[in-house]
Amino acid sequence: MSDWIKAARLRTLPLSLSGIIMGAFIAKWRLYGEGETWDWKIFALALVVTLLYQVLSNYANDYGDGVKGTDAKRASEAEARAVASGKITAKQMRNAVILFSILSFVATIALLYVAFIPKYMNEFYIFIGLGVASILAAIGYTVGKKPYGYMGLGDIFVFIFFGLVSVCGSYFLFTKSFSWDMLLPGTAIGMMSMAVLNLNNMRDIESDKLSGKNSFALRIGFKNAMIYEMILLQLPLILILMFLGVNGFFQTQNYYVFIVMILLLPLMKLRRKIMAVKNPRELDPFLKQVGIMTFVMAVLTAFGLNFFH
């Protein structure tokens, strides 16, 4: 059981929860202002769905990289990866991917049933399509003949699904509407998620070169990937500030909504530490730190908007 838990890579879960928290609690704030109710059941089911998607993605990545021999070339990570180390067989992991695909789909149906049935049938079917796309994206990063993670497209997919779909989609589940300003927090979460992926790819840049995994970091080189990383970590708080601005908070006395800005200094310190790294292997601890920073950003934004009415 411990091998399965390690393969699930629990340190990635805060990142996957961030988009749901951001979208759901912005919806809660907006519904409160309109005198409407916020359904906690939708939130609980959305958390279950995103956790299942994340575990599915991690198992699929373990399986895909394992059968392609990518993990075997990673000196520091091969022991932790279940299929590459032989702790879990490729067949067992493939079966786990199938199981979690089914569980993810069933949980998605349950979530969308609660959110949309019976009044919003068109939205129900559209979100079924999004759910299937999310499951296929979770699997397709490393699995198949042409996995998109091996073609340098991982950043785009992470931005779309961890950022825009997660934040704007969860917002829609509650409000049954789309608001253009939601692209700002959606982009913020998406960029932080891309920062985690880019750190991962920078760390593995040498082994990926040997295995033919042409990640975006490998394509542009370590130095440019570091510049790219700094941009990804610089912009999200600015985007959140813009979101608060377009919603009129600069004209109010409700300065508590800006509590998320306390992350300015920790993020600045984190960027400096990452920039000081010369050996790609030394980037590994920062993956968890950026993931937690993303989670805290979402929680503080939610807290500032909702708990000082």
C-alpha positions as CSV (number, residue, x, y, z in Angstrom):
1,M,0.0,0.0,0.0
2,S,2.8,2.4,0.8
3,D,4.2,2.0,-2.8
4,W,0.8,3.0,-4.2
5,I,0.6,6.1,-1.8
6,K,4.1,7.1,-2.9
7,A,3.1,6.7,-6.6
8,A,0.1,8.9,-6.0
9,R,2.6,11.7,-5.2
10,L,0.6,13.4,-2.5
11,R,2.7,16.5,-2.6
12,T,1.1,17.4,-5.9
13,L,-2.5,17.5,-4.4
14,P,-2.4,21.0,-3.0
15,L,-1.7,22.3,-6.5
16,S,-4.7,20.5,-8.0
17,L,-7.0,21.8,-5.2
18,S,-6.0,25.4,-5.7
19,G,-8.1,26.0,-8.9
20,I,-11.2,24.6,-7.3
21,I,-10.8,26.7,-4.1
22,M,-10.2,29.8,-6.2
23,G,-13.2,29.3,-8.5
24,A,-15.6,28.0,-5.9
25,F,-15.0,30.8,-3.3
26,I,-15.1,33.6,-5.9
27,A,-18.5,32.2,-6.8
28,K,-19.5,32.1,-3.1
29,W,-18.5,35.8,-2.8
30,R,-20.4,36.8,-5.9
31,L,-23.5,34.8,-5.0
32,Y,-23.5,36.3,-1.5
33,G,-23.6,39.7,-3.1
34,E,-26.5,38.8,-5.2
35,G,-28.4,37.2,-2.3
36,E,-28.2,33.7,-3.7
37,T,-27.1,30.5,-2.0
38,W,-23.8,28.5,-2.4
39,D,-24.1,24.7,-2.6
40,W,-21.5,23.0,-0.4
41,K,-22.3,19.7,-2.0
42,I,-20.9,20.9,-5.3
43,F,-17.7,22.1,-3.6
44,A,-17.2,18.7,-1.8
45,L,-17.8,16.7,-5.0
46,A,-15.5,19.1,-7.0
47,L,-12.7,18.4,-4.5
48,V,-13.2,14.6,-4.9
49,V,-13.2,14.9,-8.7
50,T,-10.0,17.0,-8.9
51,L,-8.2,14.7,-6.4
52,L,-9.1,11.7,-8.5
53,Y,-7.9,13.4,-11.7
54,Q,-4.6,14.2,-10.0
55,V,-4.0,10.7,-8.7
56,L,-5.0,9.4,-12.2
57,S,-2.5,11.8,-13.8
58,N,0.3,10.7,-11.4
59,Y,-0.3,7.0,-12.0
60,A,-0.5,7.5,-15.7
61,N,2.8,9.5,-15.7
62,D,4.4,6.8,-13.6
63,Y,3.2,4.1,-16.1
64,G,4.0,6.1,-19.2
65,D,7.5,7.1,-18.2
66,G,8.2,3.7,-16.7
67,V,7.3,1.7,-19.9
68,K,9.2,4.2,-22.1
69,G,12.3,3.9,-19.9
70,T,12.4,7.6,-19.1
71,D,12.5,7.1,-15.3
72,A,15.3,4.6,-15.5
73,K,17.6,7.4,-16.7
74,R,16.7,9.6,-13.7
75,A,19.3,8.9,-11.1
76,S,17.6,10.6,-8.2
77,E,14.0,9.8,-9.0
78,A,14.0,6.3,-10.4
79,E,13.8,4.8,-6.8
80,A,10.7,6.9,-6.1
81,R,8.9,6.0,-9.3
82,A,7.0,2.8,-8.8
83,V,7.1,1.2,-12.3
84,A,10.7,2.1,-13.0
85,S,11.9,0.7,-9.7
86,G,9.9,-2.5,-10.1
87,K,7.9,-1.9,-6.9
88,I,4.7,-1.9,-9.0
89,T,4.5,-3.8,-12.3
90,A,3.5,-2.0,-15.5
91,K,0.4,-4.2,-15.7
92,Q,-0.7,-3.3,-12.2
93,M,-0.2,0.4,-12.9
94,R,-2.1,0.1,-16.1
95,N,-5.0,-1.5,-14.3
96,A,-4.8,1.3,-11.7
97,V,-5.0,3.9,-14.5
98,I,-8.1,2.2,-15.9
99,L,-9.7,2.0,-12.4
100,F,-9.0,5.7,-11.6
101,S,-10.3,6.7,-15.1
102,I,-13.6,4.9,-14.3
103,L,-13.7,6.4,-10.8
104,S,-13.0,9.9,-12.1
105,F,-15.7,9.6,-14.7
106,V,-18.3,8.3,-12.2
107,A,-17.4,11.1,-9.8
108,T,-17.7,13.7,-12.6
109,I,-21.2,12.4,-13.4
110,A,-22.2,12.7,-9.8
111,L,-20.8,16.3,-9.6
112,L,-22.5,17.4,-12.8
113,Y,-25.8,15.8,-11.7
114,V,-25.9,17.8,-8.5
115,A,-24.8,21.0,-10.3
116,F,-27.0,20.9,-13.4
117,I,-29.8,18.4,-13.3
118,P,-32.7,19.0,-14.1
119,K,-32.6,22.7,-15.2
120,Y,-29.3,22.9,-17.1
121,M,-29.2,19.9,-19.5
122,N,-27.1,21.6,-22.2
123,E,-24.5,22.6,-19.6
124,F,-24.5,19.1,-18.2
125,Y,-23.6,17.6,-21.6
126,I,-20.9,20.3,-22.3
127,F,-19.3,19.6,-18.9
128,I,-19.4,15.8,-19.6
129,G,-17.2,16.6,-22.6
130,L,-14.9,18.7,-20.5
131,G,-14.7,15.9,-17.9
132,V,-13.7,13.3,-20.6
133,A,-11.2,15.8,-22.0
134,S,-9.7,16.2,-18.6
135,I,-9.4,12.4,-18.1
136,L,-7.8,12.0,-21.5
137,A,-5.4,14.9,-20.8
138,A,-4.4,13.3,-17.5
139,I,-3.5,10.1,-19.3
140,G,-2.1,11.5,-22.5
141,Y,0.8,13.4,-20.9
142,T,3.1,10.4,-21.0
143,V,0.9,7.5,-22.3
144,G,0.5,6.5,-25.9
145,K,2.5,6.7,-29.1
146,K,2.6,10.5,-29.2
147,P,2.3,11.7,-25.6
148,Y,2.1,15.5,-25.6
149,G,4.5,15.8,-22.6
150,Y,7.2,14.4,-24.9
151,M,6.5,17.0,-27.5
152,G,6.9,20.1,-25.2
153,L,3.1,20.7,-25.0
154,G,2.7,19.9,-21.3
155,D,2.8,23.6,-20.3
156,I,-0.1,24.5,-22.5
157,F,-2.3,21.6,-21.2
158,V,-1.4,22.4,-17.6
159,F,-2.4,26.0,-18.1
160,I,-5.7,25.1,-19.7
161,F,-6.8,22.3,-17.3
162,F,-5.2,23.4,-14.0
163,G,-5.9,27.0,-14.6
164,L,-8.7,28.0,-16.9
165,V,-10.9,24.9,-16.7
166,S,-10.3,24.4,-13.0
167,V,-11.0,28.0,-11.9
168,C,-13.6,29.1,-14.5
169,G,-15.2,25.7,-14.6
170,S,-15.7,25.4,-10.9
171,Y,-17.0,29.0,-10.9
172,F,-19.6,28.0,-13.5
173,L,-20.8,25.0,-11.5
174,F,-22.1,27.4,-8.8
175,T,-23.2,30.5,-10.8
176,K,-24.2,28.8,-14.1
177,S,-22.6,31.8,-15.8
178,F,-19.2,32.8,-17.2
179,S,-17.6,36.1,-16.3
180,W,-14.6,37.5,-18.3
181,D,-12.9,38.7,-15.1
182,M,-12.5,35.0,-14.1
183,L,-9.8,34.7,-16.7
184,L,-7.5,36.7,-14.4
185,P,-7.5,34.3,-11.4
186,G,-7.7,31.4,-13.8
187,T,-4.5,32.6,-15.6
188,A,-2.8,33.2,-12.2
189,I,-3.4,29.6,-11.0
190,G,-2.5,28.3,-14.5
191,M,0.8,30.1,-14.5
192,M,1.7,28.8,-11.0
193,S,0.9,25.3,-12.2
194,M,3.1,25.8,-15.2
195,A,5.8,27.0,-12.9
196,V,5.7,23.7,-11.0
197,L,5.8,21.7,-14.3
198,N,8.7,23.8,-15.6
199,L,10.7,23.3,-12.4
200,N,10.1,19.5,-12.8
201,N,11.3,19.6,-16.4
202,M,14.3,21.8,-15.5
203,R,15.3,19.3,-12.8
204,D,15.1,16.4,-15.3
205,I,16.5,18.3,-18.3
206,E,19.6,16.1,-18.6
207,S,17.8,12.7,-18.3
208,D,15.0,13.9,-20.6
209,K,17.6,14.7,-23.2
210,L,18.8,11.1,-23.0
211,S,15.3,9.6,-23.1
212,G,14.0,11.8,-25.9
213,K,11.4,13.6,-23.8
214,N,11.5,17.0,-25.5
215,S,9.9,19.1,-22.7
216,F,9.5,22.8,-23.2
217,A,12.4,23.4,-20.8
218,L,14.6,21.1,-22.8
219,R,13.6,22.8,-26.1
220,I,14.5,26.4,-24.8
221,G,17.5,25.4,-22.6
222,F,18.1,25.6,-18.9
223,K,19.0,29.4,-18.9
224,N,15.9,30.4,-20.8
225,A,13.8,28.0,-18.8
226,M,14.9,29.9,-15.7
227,I,13.9,33.2,-17.2
228,Y,10.5,31.7,-18.1
229,E,10.2,30.4,-14.5
230,M,10.7,33.9,-13.1
231,I,8.0,35.3,-15.3
232,L,5.6,32.5,-14.3
233,L,6.2,33.3,-10.6
234,Q,6.1,37.1,-11.1
235,L,2.8,37.6,-12.8
236,P,0.1,35.6,-10.7
237,L,-0.1,38.1,-7.8
238,I,-0.4,41.0,-10.3
239,L,-3.3,39.2,-12.0
240,I,-5.0,38.7,-8.7
241,L,-4.5,42.4,-7.9
242,M,-6.0,43.2,-11.3
243,F,-9.0,41.0,-10.5
244,L,-9.6,42.8,-7.2
245,G,-9.2,46.1,-9.1
246,V,-11.7,45.4,-11.8
247,N,-14.2,44.4,-9.1
248,G,-13.9,47.8,-7.4
249,F,-12.0,47.0,-4.3
250,F,-9.6,49.9,-4.8
251,Q,-12.5,52.3,-4.2
252,T,-13.7,50.6,-1.0
253,Q,-12.4,50.5,2.6
254,N,-12.4,46.7,2.5
255,Y,-8.6,46.5,2.5
256,Y,-8.8,43.0,4.0
257,V,-9.4,41.5,0.5
258,F,-5.8,42.4,-0.2
259,I,-4.5,39.9,2.4
260,V,-3.3,37.7,-0.5
261,M,-0.6,40.3,-1.1
262,I,1.3,39.2,2.0
263,L,2.7,36.5,-0.4
264,L,4.8,39.2,-2.2
265,L,7.8,38.8,0.1
266,P,7.7,34.9,0.3
267,L,7.4,34.7,-3.5
268,M,10.3,37.2,-3.9
269,K,12.5,35.1,-1.6
270,L,11.5,31.9,-3.4
271,R,12.4,33.4,-6.8
272,R,15.8,34.4,-5.6
273,K,16.5,30.9,-4.2
274,I,15.5,29.3,-7.5
275,M,17.6,31.7,-9.5
276,A,20.6,30.8,-7.4
277,V,20.4,27.1,-8.4
278,K,23.0,26.0,-10.8
279,N,22.6,22.2,-10.6
280,P,19.2,21.2,-12.0
281,R,18.9,18.4,-9.4
282,E,18.8,21.0,-6.6
283,L,15.4,22.3,-7.9
284,D,13.4,19.3,-6.6
285,P,12.5,20.8,-3.1
286,F,11.0,23.9,-4.9
287,L,8.3,21.9,-6.6
288,K,6.5,21.3,-3.3
289,Q,7.1,24.9,-2.2
290,V,5.6,26.4,-5.3
291,G,2.7,24.0,-5.1
292,I,2.0,25.1,-1.5
293,M,2.4,28.8,-2.4
294,T,-0.3,28.3,-5.1
295,F,-2.6,26.7,-2.6
296,V,-2.0,29.5,-0.1
297,M,-2.7,32.1,-2.8
298,A,-6.0,30.5,-3.5
299,V,-7.0,30.2,0.2
300,L,-6.0,33.8,1.0
301,T,-8.0,35.1,-2.0
302,A,-11.0,33.1,-0.9
303,F,-10.6,34.2,2.8
304,G,-10.3,37.9,1.9
305,L,-13.4,37.8,-0.3
306,N,-15.7,35.8,1.9
307,F,-14.9,36.1,5.6
308,F,-15.1,39.8,6.3
309,H,-18.5,40.8,5.0
